[in-house]
Structure formats: structure tokens, C-alpha cells
Amino acid sequence: MENEAVAGVTRIIPPRTSAGFEYTFPAIRGIQAGREFYVSMCPLRLIPKIFIFDEDELPPELRAQRLLNKGRLPALSKYILDNPDDYVFSALTASVDGDMKFESHDTDGVGFRTGQLHIPMDSRFLINDGQHRRAAIDLALRENPDLGEETIAVVFFHDAGLARSQQMFADLNRHAVRPARSIGVLYDHRDSSAQVVRVMAGRSAVFRGFVEMEKSNLSARSRMMFTLSALYYGTQALLQGVDVKPDKAADLAQSYWEAIDKVLPEWGMVRNRTLSAAEMRRDFIHSHGIALHALGRIGNSLFRESIAPSVWKRRLAPLKKMDWTRSNPDWEGRAIVGGRVSKSHQNVTLTVNYLRNHLSLGLSPEEQRVEDAYLRGDA
């Protein structure tokens, strides 16, 4: 049978051998911990066919992978389908329970490292890392089969048994750290809300120089007033469902937060250096993420009533007379639990309710349910 070129990178060659058919991948040979491994490219159309998971019905001690979280798959698949010219997936890692053979191009030098990797088709391919990517690729291919000719990097290891596969899974995930949400917002150029927040943080006098762009938690001595992630969630809540053109969204959001700045004098005191950011965070609620989120939801309600600045700015005036100090006992159970600021969904809602009552805004049925439970002592 003739060789089949796939995307100019990987060839799948099924010659008839004494052992049956085989896959042949152009590959690079490497050494880790004294063991050979191989790096190649595989067409996406083959990923669902040759790579398998551990059986779901097996107990954890007999598997080499965690169970597939199917709830993650629609978002991953949508990411591929929505960005066919701009998606990025890291390599899959797989153990091969079969007689892999590597034929190098030469006996030494670079040629010794490059060559053809032959894997019998009856081999068992077990994914050590990337099971959700594999499943998402499968879903995406069902909607867009043209993706099948694209490729993904695959790292092949010899299967050395269950214990080794389990150890590989543990080692591959041992030091994995999810990046801080703030730097994710900073680097995300697809998310319109992230774009709005980056623009505001760079041009508004309220935020410029006072937003932590990388970390999602502020140290006790930080001179920053807000984190980018807290401002992101507040602004996302502010603009959700609001009928505003994309190129005007940043202007609208900026005008709202600058109006909020006028009713919260401590923000200006920090910029004027009459109050330190650390002191403000220690003594007041209004620079914390829960307050920004709640203020965003309040603004969203006002925007839905009227987009005219003269209207919603006037409605914000009572916020200036509120007691925003952490010592205010009204915050306990709403924004503060056990002396610490809480950002749970329920606490955000209870904080929103408190602001709505001060602004004479009605509660939604869900907000009223949460409020009633809080007043009964069930929260």
C-alpha cells in the first residue's frame, strides 16, 4: 500500500506484515530517566480511534486516570470550533502496550534521533495526560470533520504496567498550577469583558497604577487598590445583557466606575496618598472583590432601567452615606463570615441585597429567596 501523507507531517502507513497492520509515525527519539520516548504528530481524525481511556467501571486503584469530567467537554469543544484558525492544544501523553519499534535515519548525530516509529495496530494506547483534550477533539470532529486533517503533538512512552502508568499520571499533575485569574484576563484577547477591563485599567484615573495586573490576591502591604480579576468580574456583571455597542462598552463601564469613585471618598484618598491602600483594604469593604461584583450587579440593574447617565448617577448617591467599614455589624453574614471577607455566590447575593435596600431597588425572586433564608438564620 502506498504511503499516505497527512497534513505534510504525519504518515499512517498500514503495510501488511507478519504481525498484521501497523501505524508508522515520523518521530524524534528522546531519553528521560533512562527510558526511551518518542515525540510525533498525529492527525486529529485518528485521536478518537486509537487513544482510549481507562474503563470507567474500574475502581480508582485499578485505573491510571481520573474519571472523565464530561461537564468540561462542551466548553473545550466549543473553543476548537469557535477558533478554527487560532486554537492551541498542548501535546497528549500516551503509554503504548505493544511492540514499538523505532528506525532511525542514521546511526549517529541528528539522524540517530529522528526516524520512523512503528506501532502495531493491535497495540493498546492509554492516555496518561490529555483525556479531556482527546474527548473534546472527538466532539469537535463530529461537527466539523475538516478538522481531521490537522495534527496534535503526541508523546509516546512504552507501557511499563499499571503502577508505572499511575505514577506517570501523578508526576505529570504533581506540579500543575492554574495561572492566577488576573493574568488570564490580562492575556485573553478573545474575551470582550477582558478587553474592556484592560482598557479601563490603562486609561482611567480611578484605576491607572492601582490595579494588580498579574496576581489575584493582594498582599497586606500592596499599594494596589484592586486586582484585575476582581475588576473583571465586577465589570462583567455590570455589562451583562446591556444593549451597548462593543466599541462603546469600555466608555460606559468607565463612566460607571468613575461615578462610583465619587461616592466612595476613600478611593480618592488612596490616590491622593492621604490613606494607604493597605489601610483601606483593612478597614473598608468597598475595594474587595465581593463589593466590586455587587456594585457591578447594581449598575446592571440601573442600566436596564435607563442608560442615561443623569438618571443612574443620581440613583447612586445614597451609597455615599452607607457605612462601608468592616466594623459595621451589618456586613457579618453578608460580605463577612467569621471575620473574613467571603466571595461565595450566596454572600455576593446578600451583599447585592444590602445595596439594593439602601438604593430602594427591588429584589429579584432569587435574591428574595436568599434574603429570606438569611433573615431566618438558614444562610
C-alpha positions in Angstrom: 0.0 0.0 0.0 1.3 3.5 -0.8 2.2 5.9 2.0 -0.5 8.4 2.9 0.6 12.0 3.6 -1.4 13.6 6.3 -1.1 17.4 6.7 2.5 17.1 5.5 3.6 16.0 8.9 2.4 12.5 9.9 2.0 9.4 7.7 -0.2 6.5 8.6 1.2 3.5 6.7 -0.6 0.2 7.0 1.7 -2.3 5.3 0.9 -6.0 5.6 3.4 -7.6 8.0 3.6 -11.0 9.7 2.2 -9.3 12.8 -0.6 -7.5 10.9 -1.1 -3.9 10.1 0.8 -1.0 11.8 0.9 2.7 12.3 4.0 4.5 11.2 4.8 8.0 12.6 7.7 10.2 11.7 9.2 10.8 15.2 12.0 12.1 17.3 13.6 9.8 19.9 14.5 11.1 23.4 15.6 9.8 26.7 14.1 10.5 30.2 15.2 8.7 33.3 17.0 6.2 31.2 13.9 5.3 29.2 13.2 6.0 25.5 10.2 8.0 24.5 9.1 9.4 21.1 7.5 12.7 20.0 5.4 12.7 16.9 2.4 14.3 15.3 -1.0 12.6 14.9 -4.0 13.7 12.7 -6.9 14.7 14.8 -9.1 12.2 13.0 -7.1 9.4 14.4 -7.2 10.6 18.0 -10.7 9.2 19.0 -9.9 5.9 17.2 -6.7 4.9 18.7 -6.5 6.5 22.1 -8.6 5.1 24.8 -9.4 5.8 28.5 -9.2 3.6 31.4 -12.5 1.8 31.9 -14.9 3.9 33.9 -16.3 1.0 35.8 -12.9 0.0 37.3 -12.2 1.2 40.9 -9.6 4.0 41.2 -6.8 1.7 42.3 -7.1 -0.3 39.1 -7.1 2.8 36.8 -4.3 5.0 35.6 -6.5 8.1 35.1 -9.2 10.1 36.8 -12.7 9.8 35.6 -13.7 11.9 32.6 -15.4 15.1 33.7 -18.0 15.3 30.9 -19.1 18.8 32.0 -15.8 20.2 30.8 -16.2 18.9 27.2 -18.7 21.3 25.7 -16.5 24.3 26.5 -13.4 22.7 25.2 -15.1 21.5 22.0 -16.6 25.0 21.5 -13.2 26.5 21.9 -11.9 24.5 19.0 -15.0 25.1 16.8 -15.1 28.8 17.5 -11.4 29.4 16.9 -10.5 27.1 13.9 -7.7 29.4 12.9 -6.4 30.2 16.3 -6.8 27.4 18.8 -3.9 25.9 20.7 -3.7 22.4 22.3 -0.7 21.1 24.1 0.6 17.5 23.5 -1.1 14.3 24.5 1.0 11.8 26.5 0.3 8.1 26.0 1.6 4.8 27.0 1.7 2.1 24.3 1.2 -1.5 25.3 2.7 -3.0 22.2 5.9 -3.7 20.4 7.0 -0.2 19.4 10.0 -0.1 17.0 12.0 2.9 16.1 14.0 3.0 12.8 16.5 5.9 12.9 17.6 7.8 9.8 21.2 7.4 10.7 23.5 5.6 13.2 24.7 8.8 14.9 24.2 12.5 15.2 20.8 14.1 14.4 19.9 11.3 12.2 20.0 8.9 15.2 17.4 10.9 17.0 14.9 11.2 14.0 13.2 8.4 12.2 10.1 6.3 11.9 8.1 4.9 14.8 6.3 1.7 14.0 3.4 0.6 16.3 1.3 -2.4 15.6 -2.4 -1.6 15.1 -3.4 -4.1 17.8 -1.5 -2.2 20.4 -3.3 -0.5 23.3 -2.8 3.3 23.5 -3.6 4.6 27.0 -3.7 8.4 27.6 -1.7 9.4 30.6 -2.3 13.1 30.1 -4.9 14.8 27.9 -8.0 12.7 28.2 -10.3 15.8 28.2 -8.5 17.2 25.1 -9.0 13.8 23.4 -12.7 13.8 24.2 -13.1 17.4 23.1 -11.4 16.7 19.8 -13.9 13.8 19.3 -16.9 16.1 19.8 -15.4 18.8 17.6 -14.8 16.4 14.7 -18.5 15.4 14.8 -19.4 19.0 14.0 -16.5 19.9 11.7 -14.9 16.8 10.1 -12.5 19.1 8.2 -10.5 19.4 11.4 -9.5 15.8 11.0 -6.5 16.7 8.8 -5.0 18.9 11.4 -2.5 17.5 13.9 -1.6 17.4 17.5 1.7 16.5 19.2 1.8 13.2 20.9 4.5 11.9 23.3 4.7 8.1 23.3 6.1 6.0 26.1 6.5 2.3 26.4 3.8 0.9 28.7 5.5 -0.5 31.8 2.5 -1.7 33.6 -0.3 -0.2 35.8 1.9 1.1 38.6 4.2 3.0 36.1 1.2 4.5 34.3 -0.3 5.6 37.7 3.0 7.1 38.7 3.2 9.0 35.3 -0.3 10.5 35.9 0.8 11.6 39.4 4.1 13.0 38.2 2.5 14.9 35.2 -0.1 16.5 37.5 2.1 16.9 40.7 3.3 20.4 39.9 0.5 21.7 37.7 -0.6 25.2 38.9 -3.5 27.0 37.4 -2.5 30.5 36.5 -3.9 33.4 38.5 -7.2 34.7 37.1 -5.8 38.2 36.8 -3.0 37.2 34.3 -5.6 35.2 32.4 -7.7 38.3 32.0 -4.6 40.3 31.0 -3.6 37.9 28.3 -7.1 36.9 26.9 -7.8 38.8 23.7 -10.9 36.8 22.8 -13.0 37.8 25.8 -14.7 41.2 25.3 -15.1 41.8 29.0 -11.3 41.3 29.5 -10.7 43.8 26.7 -13.0 46.4 28.4 -11.2 45.9 31.7 -7.7 46.2 30.2 -8.7 49.5 28.5 -10.2 50.9 31.7 -7.2 49.9 33.8 -4.9 51.6 31.4 -6.7 54.9 30.8 -9.0 55.7 33.8 -7.6 57.9 36.5 -9.5 55.8 39.0 -7.6 52.6 38.1 -4.4 53.6 36.4 -1.5 52.5 38.5 -3.7 51.0 41.2 -4.7 47.6 39.7 -2.7 44.4 40.3 -2.4 43.0 36.7 -0.9 39.6 37.4 -1.9 38.3 40.9 -5.5 37.6 42.0 -4.7 38.2 45.7 -3.2 41.3 47.2 -0.5 41.1 49.9 -1.1 43.0 53.1 1.4 45.7 52.1 0.4 46.0 48.5 -0.2 49.6 47.3 -2.7 48.4 44.7 -6.4 49.0 45.4 -7.9 46.3 43.2 -6.9 43.1 41.3 -7.6 42.9 37.6 -9.7 39.7 38.2 -12.0 41.5 40.8 -12.5 44.4 38.4 -13.2 41.9 35.6 -15.9 40.1 37.5 -17.5 43.4 38.6 -17.4 44.8 35.0 -18.7 41.6 33.5 -21.7 41.7 36.0 -22.2 45.4 35.1 -22.4 44.9 31.3 -24.2 41.5 31.2 -27.1 41.8 28.8 -26.8 45.5 28.4 -27.5 46.8 24.9 -24.3 48.7 24.2 -22.1 48.6 21.1 -18.8 46.8 21.7 -16.7 49.9 20.9 -18.7 51.9 23.5 -18.7 49.2 26.3 -15.4 50.5 27.8 -16.7 54.0 27.8 -19.9 53.1 29.6 -18.1 50.9 32.1 -15.5 53.5 32.8 -18.2 56.2 33.3 -19.9 53.9 35.9 -16.9 53.1 37.9 -15.8 56.8 37.9 -19.3 57.6 39.2 -18.8 55.0 42.0 -15.5 56.6 42.8 -17.3 59.9 43.5 -19.5 58.3 46.2 -16.6 56.3 47.8 -14.2 59.0 49.0 -11.7 56.6 50.3 -10.7 55.6 46.8 -9.7 59.1 46.0 -7.9 59.4 49.4 -5.6 56.5 48.4 -4.8 58.1 45.1 -4.1 61.4 47.0 -1.9 59.5 49.4 -3.9 60.6 52.5 -4.8 56.9 53.1 -2.8 53.9 52.1 -4.3 51.1 50.0 -3.4 48.6 52.8 -5.4 50.7 55.4 -8.4 51.0 53.1 -8.5 47.2 52.4 -8.1 46.6 56.1 -10.8 49.0 57.3 -13.3 49.1 54.4 -15.3 46.6 52.3 -15.7 48.6 49.1 -12.3 47.7 47.4 -12.7 44.0 47.8 -13.8 41.7 45.0 -17.2 41.0 46.6 -18.1 44.7 46.7 -17.0 45.3 43.1 -19.1 42.3 42.0 -22.1 43.6 43.9 -21.7 47.1 42.6 -21.5 45.7 39.1 -24.8 44.0 39.6 -26.4 47.2 41.0 -25.1 49.1 38.0 -26.5 46.5 35.6 -30.0 47.0 37.2 -29.7 50.7 36.8 -28.6 50.4 33.2 -31.5 48.2 32.4 -33.8 50.9 33.8 -32.1 53.8 32.0 -28.8 54.2 30.1 -28.9 58.0 30.6 -26.1 58.9 33.0 -28.0 61.7 34.6 -30.5 59.1 35.8 -28.4 56.3 37.1 -25.7 58.6 38.6 -28.4 60.2 40.7 -29.6 56.8 41.9 -26.1 56.0 43.2 -26.0 59.0 45.6 -27.2 57.1 48.7 -24.1 54.8 48.6 -22.0 57.8 49.9 -23.9 57.6 53.2 -23.5 53.9 53.7 -21.2 52.5 56.4 -18.6 50.7 54.3 -16.3 50.0 57.3 -15.6 46.4 58.1 -16.7 47.1 61.7 -20.3 47.6 60.5 -22.1 44.6 62.0 -24.5 44.6 59.1 -21.7 43.0 56.9 -21.4 39.9 59.2 -23.1 37.0 57.4 -23.3 39.1 54.2 -19.9 40.1 53.0 -18.0 38.8 56.0 -18.1 35.3 57.5 -16.2 34.6 60.7 -14.3 37.8 60.4 -13.1 37.2 56.8 -14.4 38.5 53.5 -16.3 35.8 51.6 -16.7 35.7 47.9 -19.2 32.9 47.7 -22.2 33.2 45.4 -24.5 33.4 48.3 -22.5 36.2 50.0 -22.3 38.2 46.8 -26.1 38.0 46.6 -26.6 39.0 50.2 -24.2 42.0 49.6 -26.2 43.0 46.5 -29.4 42.8 48.5 -28.0 45.1 51.2 -27.0 47.7 48.5 -30.4 47.3 46.8 -32.2 48.1 50.1 -30.2 51.2 50.5 -30.9 52.3 47.0 -34.6 51.4 47.2 -34.2 48.9 44.4 -36.4 45.8 44.4 -35.1 42.2 44.8 -35.4 39.5 42.2 -37.3 36.3 43.3 -33.9 34.5 43.7 -32.4 37.4 45.7 -35.5 37.5 47.9 -35.2 33.7 48.5 -31.6 34.1 49.6 -32.6 37.2 51.7 -35.4 35.3 53.4 -33.1 32.4 54.3 -30.6 34.8 55.7 -33.1 36.6 57.9 -34.4 33.2 59.1 -30.9 32.2 60.0 -30.7 29.5 57.4 -27.9 31.0 55.3 
